[in-house]
Structures are given as structure tokens and as C-alpha cells.
Amino acid sequence: MKGSWRSSSCIVFYVIISVAVMMWILGVAASIEVSGKRLASTTQIVLTAVFLITGSVQTLDKRLLQARRFQNLPADEPMLPTWVAIVYWLHYGVIIALFAMGWRYALVVVAIGFALAVLPVFETVGNVLMAPFRPQEPSYLYNCRV
């Protein structure tokens, strides 16, 4: 498939940039101090990491469902497993927990998550994370460019 993430030579670049952005967000959150008090606790940082991972999987699943609905995806393209629905609930649970711990921090994390979902960052990271769980057709194995 031309234009697919699996045949793209830019996948390494996208993964490196995506991981760097996520690590930068976590590093900034861990180091910000306001009036001598750290902005984010360890629990908030762990929940932020879980938020970024679940957001990536959720965004990929949304994009695949949208592509299937608008018939931009071939009928034989493999979809994600059905247990991904658990990731949806986990994602919303993490958002609720972040808001319970501090609404300002949670609002910033959700806003950054929205920006990463609009850009192809979450989708690319979700593709990499879910690649082992998607069945691959033999044509994918032979149509890759190096």
C-alpha cells in the first residue's frame, strides 16, 4: 500500500520525534516549580504517561474506524482487536483521575493531548504500539522500502 505507515521511510523519524515530544512533556511537568512547590507529583506524571499511551491507541483506533466508515481503507485491511475498548475506558478513567488530582494540570495535559491527536503524533505512536497486535498480510512483508 502506497502511503501506508508500514511502507513509509519516515517511520523512524516519526517515532523518534513522537517519543522525544512525550518525554519532553513529562520532563517539563516533573521539573516545574511554582512558589517552591512542584507542579506535578509522581502519580500525576505516571498518569500522564498512561494518558499518552492510551491516547495513542485510542487515536489510532478512531482513525481506522473513520477510514473504514468513509471507505478510504481497503476491506481486507486488518483492524485492531476488540479488547482495545478497554483502553478507551482506561483513557477516560485516567482523565478523570488527573482532574481529581488537580484540574489545572489535567487541563494542560488534555490540551496537549488534543494537539498531539490532531497532529499525526498520536496516530504514529499508536501504530507502533499496536503493530504486534494487528495481523499482517504477506504483502506488507514484501512491499517495504528500505
Secondary structure, DSSP 8 states (H G I E B T S, - for coil): -TT-TTT-TTHHHHHHHHHHHHHHHHHHHHH-EETTEESS-HHHHHHHHHHHHHHHHHHHHHHHHHHHHTT-S-TTS----TTHHHHHHHHHHHHHHHHHH-HHHHHHHHHHHHHHHHSTHHHHHHHHHHGGGS---HHHHHS---
